Amino acid sequence: MSAVASPLAYKAGEYHPFRAGENEFIYLVPTGGIFEMTPAAAMALKHVQNRSRTADEMARELAAAGFPQALIDEVLADLIDSRLLVSPDRQPSFHQPLPANFPLQSMVLNLTNQCNLSCKYCYEYGEDKLATPEGKPKFMAWETARDSVDYFFRDSGGRESLHITFFGGETLMNFPLLKKIVDYAIGKAVSEGRFIDFSLTTNATLLTPAIIDFLAENRIGVTVSIDGPPEMNKLRVFANGRPSYDIIAPKIKMLLERHKTRPVAARVTLTAEVTDCIGIFRHLTEDIGFNEIGFAPVTSAPNRLHSVGATKMDRILDQFCQLADEYLAYAIDNRPHAFSNVSETVAELHQGVNKSHPCGAGLGLVGVGPSGDISPCHRFVDSDTHKLGHVSTGIDRALQADFLSRGHIQAKYDCHTCWARPLCAGGCHHEAFVRYGDTGHPNLHYCDWIRAWTNKCLEVYGSISVKNPSFLQHFDRRKEQ
């Protein structure tokens, strides 16, 4: 009698098969686990593709194929324990209900809703804007900033590590306030025996040596919004139409020369006019010197001028895959590669991420506008429709619960049969509202693209795990940090 002998019948669990070189893998959807398939495991799963089988039946078939009994017992036990084999009457499991009060871990402070650029695709000021800033302050005051930090520490529960991101408008237009917040928050963290770090996003137009030195001394992570060389950066202009590239390029190089305590990243917005990902990547890494490059298609309604259509999204995917192959070659050689779109996804795969929501918006993260209004994230700041509360009174738990319940993967029925849902969870809340009028609506226009990209990242991960598994320790360290 085998160790897994049982009258119970089993069927195949929910998984996505993929290959990495000569190796076969399985991505187990309910748990986000990744397994390399052995011949015995592959044969066992093959036998339950179209019908249920008992463990005894599978064991006899494996024995007839020449596999030793000890291996058969081990393989079947592993397949059952990992839920690659499940009882036919077992209902699909998605995610456990969220706790009523989830402590904050990150806060995005919009220090101002003003900007010295007039980027043509800006979600904050363009045709799809959600902000309703009328009658609200344009710049955050010190009292609001202090109350925001106090609220953040108060609502973060017992978390030992906290993070503040500074945002705008253009963040550096309110740099004196940023300095005060950093000093105040660090002092508060020290007094409470906690750790806090900071990051900011900037268009780089206002960078100076003094500002850069402050950022470096305080280990503040910097992300620069830039769309590539001059011909690709043409939508990032001043109000009078003057291009910004020639102003920011030398400032960015100065930033990279002086700020060595944290990697400096570039964020590229892809539009209908800007889709040359590889050319942009080469320019930003080789000509400018960025450590990390992340690409994001513009968030806009499909009928907007700058919205990226399906054909160009396919072109973007092809280029992403080329850069992913390059990332893999670097990883095998133990060399860092700047393409953060693949590194972030591979990190999530390695950590077994299985999301209930697309991101931490309204959950472990909130955005705060210059008025002190709390929103789910920075993209909803100053929108009365999406306001969750105020730093003086905290989050309205009923509003938060409504936002989170609509955004939960269980509420997105279109997603229930999608194998990529553990990483996607339906897509961006902001894009869902812009395109469908509901923050909880799945980003259905994006589904095939996301599945193809996730499969590519699985192939990269599988290949690294076979050819240079020690490289993956980098993601363990990143999770600890």
BELJOUR-V577499 format. One line per field, one symbol per residue. burial: I if it has 16 or more other C-alpha atoms within 10 Angstrom, else O. A space follows every 50 residues. Layout:
burial=???
This chain:
burial=OOOIIOOOIIIIIIIOOIIIOOOIIIIIIIIIIIOIIOOIIOOIIOIIOO OIIIIIIIIOIIOOOOOOIOOIIOIIIOIIOIIIIIIOOOOOOIIOOOOO OOIIIIIIIIIIIIIOIIIIIIIIIOOIOIIOIOOOOIIIIIOIIIIIII IIIOIIOOOOOIIIIIIIIIIIIIOOIIOOIIOOIIOIIOOOOIOIIIII IIIIIIIOOOIIOOIIOIIIIIIIIIIIIOOIIIIIIOOOOOIIIOOIIO IIOOIIOOIOOIOIIIIIIIIOIIIOIOOIIOOIIOOIIIIIIIIOIIII IOOOOIIIOOOIIOOIIOIIIOIIIOIIIOIIOOOOIIIIIIIOIIIIII OIOIIIIIIIIIIIIIIIIIIIIIIIIIIIIIIIOIIIIIIOOIIOOOOI IOIIIIIIIIIOOOIIOIIIIIIIIIIIIIIIIIIOOIIIIIIIOOIOII IOIIIIIIIIIIIIIOOOOOIIOOIOOOOOO
